[in-house]
């Protein structure tokens, strides 16, 4: 990402992929002339993942991004990543007057099977922008949604925030809310141990 526009375009692609598909009358149309006849055709819509993928958290960094997702079908994540990466690469190459591959290689993924992994991974994702900015609220991430400062309907923070509404997890007893859980990071080294095998660099 080299500009605010780049970040916005990527987020818009996520929004389109994860929001309910537009109704046929809402789809943008254009005219095509063939052999003297004019036809009105709907604009081709990107693949929709509304009932297949839940986006739980995200952070966009200048040279990479993190998505924490829950997939409904085994191949959903792979299809989503291919769709988003292809669309964004085409946009980026056109706008920045370049050709060739944009991404270094295939995306990396880890299966999250434990609630501690889920919680600490969400914190790791939301702290990632701290590398480039002290203000986590202004980052291109889902953190502001978690603090209820933004509401993106295509994002579902509930799988993480539900643990803080009724903290039964002993790990959370020292935290009153998600903000303290995230921003108390410097005083808490336990997440390094919990995420050691999960974090992909």
C-alpha positions as semicolon CSV with decimal commas, in nm:
position;residue;x (nm);y (nm);z (nm)
1;X;0,000;0,000;0,000
2;X;0,153;0,331;-0,107
3;X;-0,134;0,575;-0,049
4;X;-0,456;0,623;0,144
5;X;-0,639;0,539;-0,177
6;X;-0,464;0,199;-0,193
7;X;-0,580;0,112;0,159
8;X;-0,934;0,232;0,082
9;X;-0,957;0,029;-0,239
10;X;-0,843;-0,289;-0,063
11;X;-1,094;-0,235;0,219
12;X;-1,369;-0,169;-0,036
13;X;-1,288;-0,501;-0,207
14;X;-1,321;-0,674;0,131
15;X;-1,648;-0,493;0,197
16;X;-1,791;-0,597;-0,142
17;X;-1,682;-0,958;-0,093
18;X;-1,823;-0,990;0,261
19;X;-2,146;-0,785;0,236
20;X;-2,475;-0,924;0,102
21;X;-2,468;-0,939;-0,278
22;X;-2,650;-0,645;-0,441
23;X;-2,998;-0,712;-0,581
24;X;-3,017;-0,729;-0,959
25;X;-3,184;-0,385;-0,985
26;X;-2,896;-0,232;-0,782
27;X;-2,621;-0,368;-1,008
28;X;-2,460;-0,104;-1,230
29;X;-2,539;-0,154;-1,600
30;X;-2,374;-0,047;-1,925
31;X;-2,466;-0,043;-2,293
32;X;-2,310;-0,275;-2,552
33;X;-2,366;-0,240;-2,926
34;X;-2,346;-0,558;-3,137
35;X;-2,435;-0,562;-3,509
36;X;-2,634;-0,241;-3,481
37;X;-2,835;-0,360;-3,176
38;X;-2,788;-0,204;-2,833
39;X;-2,800;-0,427;-2,528
40;X;-2,802;-0,327;-2,162
41;X;-2,574;-0,557;-1,964
42;X;-2,514;-0,571;-1,590
43;X;-2,161;-0,496;-1,478
44;X;-1,978;-0,815;-1,383
45;X;-1,986;-0,861;-1,008
46;X;-1,694;-0,999;-0,806
47;X;-1,745;-1,327;-0,621
48;X;-1,944;-1,285;-0,303
49;X;-1,855;-1,462;0,023
50;X;-2,133;-1,327;0,246
51;X;-2,248;-1,668;0,373
52;X;-1,908;-1,835;0,347
53;X;-1,659;-1,613;0,532
54;X;-1,670;-1,410;0,853
55;X;-1,398;-1,148;0,894
56;X;-1,316;-1,127;1,265
57;X;-1,017;-0,888;1,261
58;X;-0,778;-0,726;1,017
59;X;-0,477;-0,495;0,993
60;X;-0,328;-0,349;0,676
61;X;0,042;-0,263;0,679
62;X;0,251;-0,094;0,406
63;X;0,392;-0,425;0,279
64;X;0,155;-0,693;0,413
65;X;-0,184;-0,751;0,573
66;X;-0,340;-0,976;0,836
67;X;-0,691;-1,122;0,818
68;X;-0,847;-1,327;1,097
69;X;-1,134;-1,514;0,935
70;X;-1,376;-1,797;0,999
71;X;-1,465;-1,995;0,690
72;X;-1,785;-2,190;0,636
73;X;-1,657;-2,416;0,359
74;X;-1,314;-2,572;0,324
75;X;-1,223;-2,388;0,003
76;X;-1,375;-2,048;0,094
77;X;-1,058;-1,887;0,229
78;X;-0,853;-1,990;-0,073
79;X;-1,116;-1,854;-0,312
80;X;-1,149;-1,528;-0,116
81;X;-0,774;-1,474;-0,111
82;X;-0,744;-1,541;-0,484
83;X;-1,032;-1,306;-0,563
84;X;-0,911;-1,017;-0,343
85;X;-0,544;-1,056;-0,443
86;X;-0,626;-1,065;-0,815
87;X;-0,853;-0,761;-0,802
88;X;-0,610;-0,561;-0,590
89;X;-0,308;-0,653;-0,804
90;X;-0,490;-0,540;-1,119
91;X;-0,587;-0,211;-0,950
92;X;-0,238;-0,152;-0,806
93;X;-0,053;-0,225;-1,129
94;X;-0,281;0,007;-1,325
95;X;-0,268;0,297;-1,080
96;X;0,105;0,270;-1,014
97;X;0,196;0,202;-1,377
98;X;0,366;-0,131;-1,316
99;X;0,344;-0,490;-1,440
100;X;0,406;-0,832;-1,294
101;X;0,341;-1,003;-0,965
102;X;0,252;-0,784;-0,669
103;X;0,266;-1,043;-0,390
104;X;0,584;-1,232;-0,300
105;X;0,416;-1,571;-0,293
106;X;0,110;-1,759;-0,176
107;X;-0,052;-1,634;0,144
108;X;0,033;-1,806;0,472
109;X;-0,242;-1,945;0,694
110;X;-0,263;-2,102;1,040
111;X;-0,559;-2,292;1,184
112;X;-0,675;-2,141;1,515
113;X;-0,819;-2,414;1,735
114;X;-0,783;-2,268;2,084
115;X;-0,960;-1,969;2,243
116;X;-0,634;-1,829;2,384
117;X;-0,487;-1,833;2,034
118;X;-0,794;-1,652;1,905
119;X;-0,776;-1,381;2,171
120;X;-0,402;-1,321;2,159
121;X;-0,394;-1,336;1,780
122;X;-0,658;-1,061;1,764
123;X;-0,439;-0,854;1,996
124;X;-0,128;-0,924;1,786
125;X;-0,315;-0,813;1,472
126;X;-0,440;-0,492;1,632
127;X;-0,094;-0,408;1,771
128;X;0,082;-0,469;1,438
129;X;0,032;-0,106;1,319
130;X;0,225;0,012;1,627
131;X;0,536;-0,053;1,416
132;X;0,448;0,249;1,198
133;X;0,222;0,467;1,415
134;X;0,172;0,530;1,786
135;X;-0,197;0,602;1,726
136;X;-0,371;0,263;1,693
137;X;-0,706;0,435;1,638
138;X;-0,597;0,583;1,307
139;X;-0,455;0,256;1,174
140;X;-0,609;0,069;0,884
141;X;-0,737;-0,204;1,111
142;X;-1,049;-0,333;1,282
143;X;-0,937;-0,199;1,621
144;X;-1,175;0,099;1,617
145;X;-1,462;-0,145;1,550
146;X;-1,364;-0,343;1,859
147;X;-1,379;-0,025;2,067
148;X;-1,720;0,060;1,912
149;X;-1,586;0,377;1,750
150;X;-1,673;0,241;1,404
151;X;-1,933;-0,004;1,280
152;X;-1,846;-0,200;0,967
153;X;-2,130;-0,440;0,894
154;X;-1,897;-0,670;0,700
155;X;-1,681;-0,730;1,011
156;X;-1,782;-0,950;1,305
157;X;-1,577;-0,887;1,622
158;X;-1,821;-1,084;1,841
159;X;-1,618;-1,410;1,850
160;X;-1,348;-1,217;2,038
161;X;-1,550;-0,952;2,223
162;X;-1,793;-1,207;2,369
163;X;-1,509;-1,327;2,594
164;X;-1,488;-0,980;2,749
165;X;-1,863;-0,940;2,808
166;X;-1,856;-1,237;3,047
167;X;-1,491;-1,315;3,111
168;X;-1,481;-1,680;3,214
169;X;-1,135;-1,729;3,065
170;X;-0,882;-1,701;3,351
171;X;-0,644;-1,519;3,115
172;X;-0,890;-1,227;3,099
173;X;-0,961;-1,179;3,468
174;X;-0,694;-0,908;3,498
175;X;-0,849;-0,707;3,212
176;X;-1,178;-0,518;3,231
177;X;-1,219;-0,466;2,859
178;X;-1,066;-0,533;2,521
179;X;-0,877;-0,201;2,508
180;X;-0,688;-0,284;2,829
181;X;-0,622;-0,634;2,696
182;X;-0,465;-0,492;2,378
183;X;-0,284;-0,189;2,513
184;X;-0,158;-0,365;2,828
185;X;0,065;-0,565;2,594
186;X;0,400;-0,423;2,710
187;X;0,339;-0,542;3,064
188;X;0,224;-0,887;2,955
189;X;0,474;-1,119;2,785
190;X;0,246;-1,421;2,795
191;X;0,116;-1,356;2,445
192;X;0,466;-1,416;2,308
193;X;0,455;-1,771;2,443
194;X;0,097;-1,833;2,331
195;X;0,158;-1,706;1,976
196;X;0,507;-1,847;1,928
197;X;0,394;-2,118;1,683
198;X;0,111;-1,917;1,531
199;X;0,257;-1,588;1,415
200;X;0,382;-1,592;1,058
201;X;0,658;-1,349;0,965
